[in-house]
C-alpha cells in the first residue's frame, strides 16, 4: 500500500514537470545610436537696451509780466517771433511819464543853476571876509564888521549845501521816473522765441499780469529717471541716444550733465539731465525716448 502511494506521488511529479513551459530566454537590446543633443545655451551677453522717457525742456523759459499798471499802447511782436535779449516786445501808455520826466529834467537843470549861483556867492563872501580881516589889521574896520562878514559866509555855505541836497533829490526823482518809463517798455529777457501772447493792443493790464511767454530754442535738455542700478553706470560726460516718441525717426545724441546724487525713496529712481546736441525736429515740450545699454 505504501509502495502504491509513493508511485502515485512520483507520477504526479513527472506530470507537473512535463506540463511546465521552459523559461523564456532574455534577449538584451542592442545599444541605440546616440542622438545629437543641441549645445547648452550660453548665458547671453544682453545687448538689449533700457528705454526711458522724458520731456524736452529748456533752462530759460519765462512768462513776461507787467511791472506796472497801464494800457498796452503798442505790440511789436507776435507768436513765433524770434527775439533777442533786450528787444522791445510791447509798450504801455507812457505819455504821462514822459511829461513828468521832462518836468523833472527842467527841475534838475534849475537847481544846477542855483548851485552854481551859490558857489559864486560863497566866493564873494570869502573875499568880503578877507577884506574885512585885512582892514581890521590896518585899524580901518571894526571887529563887529568882520564877524558880520564871517556869519554871512557861513550862511552862504549852508545855502550852497542845501541846494546841493536839493539837486540830489531832484536827480533821484528823475531816476525814479526813468525807472517807471523803463517798466512801461516790455523787453525780452533772453534770446528765444515768443511762444504765447496773452494781451491785445489797447488792453488795460495790472502789475503782475502775464503779457508774453518767451522760451529759448537752444541748449535743449532732456530730463528723465532711471532705476538705481542703471545710474551707477552713468556719469557726467556720457553720451546717450535720443529718439522722438512720435515715431518720426529723428535721432540725436545728448551729453549727460547731471546725475542726481540721491535716490528717490518712493520710486527707487535717480534723476538724470542730458544736454542735446544740434537737432532739427526736437522742440521744447516734446517727449523723447532715451536709450541706455542694459546692465548685466
C-alpha positions in Angstrom: 0.0 0.0 0.0 2.8 2.4 0.9 4.5 1.4 -2.3 1.4 2.4 -4.3 1.2 5.8 -2.7 4.8 6.7 -3.5 4.3 5.5 -7.1 1.3 7.9 -7.4 3.3 10.8 -5.9 6.2 10.2 -8.3 3.8 10.1 -11.2 2.2 13.4 -10.3 5.6 15.0 -10.0 6.6 13.8 -13.5 3.4 15.1 -15.0 3.9 18.5 -13.4 7.4 18.6 -14.8 6.2 17.7 -18.3 3.5 20.4 -18.2 5.7 23.3 -17.2 6.9 25.5 -20.1 10.6 26.2 -20.5 11.8 29.6 -19.3 11.8 32.4 -21.9 15.3 33.4 -22.8 16.2 37.1 -22.0 17.4 39.0 -25.1 19.5 42.1 -24.3 18.6 45.1 -26.5 21.2 46.4 -28.8 22.5 49.8 -27.7 20.7 52.6 -29.6 22.6 55.1 -31.7 23.5 58.3 -29.9 21.0 61.2 -30.6 22.6 64.6 -31.3 21.7 67.0 -28.5 21.6 70.8 -29.0 24.5 72.5 -27.3 23.7 74.1 -24.0 22.7 77.7 -24.3 25.4 80.1 -23.2 24.5 82.9 -21.0 23.8 85.7 -23.5 25.6 88.9 -23.0 22.5 91.1 -23.2 22.5 93.7 -25.9 19.0 94.9 -25.0 18.5 98.5 -24.1 16.8 100.2 -21.3 14.5 102.9 -22.7 13.5 105.8 -20.5 11.0 108.6 -21.4 11.5 112.2 -20.6 10.4 115.7 -21.7 12.5 118.1 -23.8 12.9 121.2 -21.7 14.9 124.4 -21.8 16.6 126.1 -18.9 15.3 129.5 -20.0 11.5 129.9 -20.4 9.6 132.7 -18.7 6.2 134.4 -18.5 7.0 138.0 -19.1 4.7 140.0 -16.8 3.8 143.7 -16.5 5.7 145.6 -13.8 3.2 148.4 -13.5 -0.5 149.3 -14.3 -1.2 150.7 -17.7 -2.7 150.3 -21.1 -1.0 148.4 -23.9 -0.4 151.1 -26.4 1.8 149.1 -28.8 2.6 145.4 -29.6 5.8 144.9 -31.5 6.0 141.1 -31.7 3.6 138.2 -32.0 3.6 134.4 -31.5 6.6 132.6 -33.2 8.5 135.9 -33.4 12.3 135.3 -32.7 13.6 137.8 -30.2 16.9 138.9 -28.9 17.7 139.8 -25.3 16.6 143.4 -24.6 14.5 143.6 -27.7 11.3 145.6 -27.2 8.2 143.4 -27.2 5.5 145.9 -26.2 4.9 149.3 -24.8 2.5 150.6 -22.2 1.0 154.1 -22.5 3.8 156.3 -21.1 2.7 159.8 -22.1 2.2 161.0 -18.6 5.5 159.6 -17.5 7.3 161.3 -20.4 5.8 164.6 -19.3 6.8 164.0 -15.7 10.3 163.2 -16.9 10.6 166.5 -18.8 9.4 168.4 -15.8 11.9 166.6 -13.6 14.7 167.3 -16.1 13.8 171.0 -16.0 13.9 170.9 -12.2 17.3 169.4 -12.2 18.7 172.0 -14.6 17.1 174.8 -12.5 18.7 173.5 -9.3 22.0 173.1 -11.0 21.9 176.8 -11.9 21.1 177.6 -8.2 24.0 175.6 -7.1 26.4 177.4 -9.4 24.9 180.7 -8.2 25.5 179.8 -4.5 29.0 178.6 -5.3 29.7 182.1 -6.8 28.1 183.7 -3.7 30.4 181.7 -1.4 33.4 183.1 -3.2 32.1 186.6 -2.9 31.6 186.2 0.8 35.1 184.7 1.2 36.5 187.8 -0.5 34.5 190.1 1.7 35.7 188.4 4.9 39.3 188.5 3.7 39.0 192.3 3.0 37.4 192.9 6.4 40.1 191.0 8.2 42.8 193.0 6.4 41.1 196.3 7.2 40.8 195.2 10.8 44.6 194.7 10.9 45.0 198.2 9.4 42.7 199.6 12.0 40.1 200.7 9.5 37.4 198.1 10.1 35.8 197.1 13.4 35.6 193.6 14.8 31.8 193.6 14.5 32.0 194.1 10.7 34.5 191.2 10.5 32.1 189.0 12.5 29.2 190.0 10.3 31.1 189.1 7.1 32.1 185.7 8.7 28.5 184.9 9.6 27.4 185.8 6.0 30.0 183.4 4.6 28.8 180.6 6.9 25.2 181.2 6.0 26.0 181.2 2.3 27.9 177.9 2.6 24.8 176.4 4.2 22.7 177.7 1.4 25.0 176.1 -1.1 24.9 172.8 0.8 21.1 172.9 0.8 20.9 173.5 -2.9 23.3 170.6 -3.5 21.0 168.3 -1.5 18.0 169.6 -3.5 19.9 168.7 -6.6 20.5 165.2 -5.4 16.8 164.9 -4.5 15.7 166.1 -7.9 18.2 163.7 -9.6 16.7 160.8 -7.6 13.2 161.9 -8.6 14.3 161.9 -12.2 15.9 158.5 -11.9 12.6 157.1 -10.4 10.6 158.4 -13.4 13.2 156.9 -15.7 12.7 153.6 -14.0 8.9 153.8 -14.4 9.4 154.6 -18.1 11.6 151.5 -18.4 8.9 149.4 -16.7 6.5 150.7 -19.3 8.7 149.1 -22.0 8.4 145.3 -22.1 11.6 143.8 -23.2 12.8 140.2 -24.0 14.7 138.7 -21.0 16.9 136.5 -23.2 17.3 135.2 -26.8 14.4 132.9 -27.8 11.0 132.9 -29.4 7.6 134.2 -28.4 5.6 131.0 -27.7 2.4 132.7 -26.5 0.8 136.2 -26.3 -1.7 136.9 -23.6 -2.7 140.5 -24.3 -4.1 142.7 -27.1 -3.4 146.2 -28.1 -5.4 148.7 -26.0 -6.0 146.2 -23.2 -5.5 147.5 -19.6 -3.2 145.4 -17.5 -2.2 145.5 -13.9 1.2 144.9 -12.3 1.9 141.1 -12.4 -0.4 140.3 -15.4 1.2 137.9 -17.9 1.9 139.5 -21.3 4.1 137.0 -23.2 5.6 133.6 -22.8 9.2 133.6 -24.1 11.2 130.4 -24.4 14.7 129.6 -25.6 15.1 127.3 -28.5 18.8 126.5 -28.0 20.6 124.4 -25.3 17.7 121.9 -25.1 17.8 119.5 -22.2 16.1 116.2 -21.5 15.1 115.1 -18.0 14.5 111.5 -17.2 14.7 109.0 -14.4 16.4 105.6 -14.4 16.4 102.8 -11.8 19.2 102.9 -9.3 21.2 100.1 -10.9 21.4 102.0 -14.2 22.5 105.2 -12.5 25.7 103.5 -11.3 27.0 103.2 -14.9 26.1 106.8 -15.8 28.4 109.7 -15.2 28.7 113.3 -16.3 30.0 113.5 -19.9 28.5 110.2 -21.1 26.6 110.2 -24.4 23.1 108.8 -24.7 20.9 108.3 -27.8 17.5 110.0 -28.1 14.6 109.4 -30.5 11.3 111.1 -30.8 8.4 109.2 -29.2 6.2 110.2 -32.1 8.0 107.7 -34.3 9.3 110.3 -36.7 12.6 108.6 -36.8 14.6 111.6 -35.7 17.6 110.6 -33.6 20.2 112.7 -31.9 22.7 112.4 -29.1 22.8 114.1 -25.7 25.6 114.5 -23.1 24.8 113.8 -19.5 25.4 116.9 -17.5 23.8 115.9 -14.2 23.2 112.7 -12.3 21.3 113.2 -9.0 23.4 112.0 -6.0 20.3 110.9 -4.2 17.7 108.1 -4.9 14.0 108.8 -4.7 12.9 106.5 -1.9 9.3 106.4 -3.2 10.2 105.1 -6.7 13.8 103.9 -6.3 14.9 106.1 -9.3 17.6 108.7 -10.0 17.0 111.9 -12.0 19.4 112.5 -14.9 19.7 115.6 -17.1 21.3 115.5 -20.5 22.1 118.3 -22.9 21.1 117.8 -26.5 23.4 118.5 -29.4 22.3 120.2 -32.6 19.0 118.9 -33.8 16.3 119.7 -36.3 12.9 118.2 -35.1 13.4 118.4 -31.3 11.5 121.2 -29.7 10.7 122.2 -26.1 7.7 120.2 -24.8 8.3 117.1 -26.9 8.7 113.7 -25.3 11.9 111.7 -26.2 12.9 108.1 -25.7 16.4 107.8 -24.1 18.2 104.6 -25.0 20.7 103.2 -22.4 22.7 100.0 -22.6 21.2 97.3 -20.3 23.3 96.4 -17.4 24.2 92.8 -16.8 
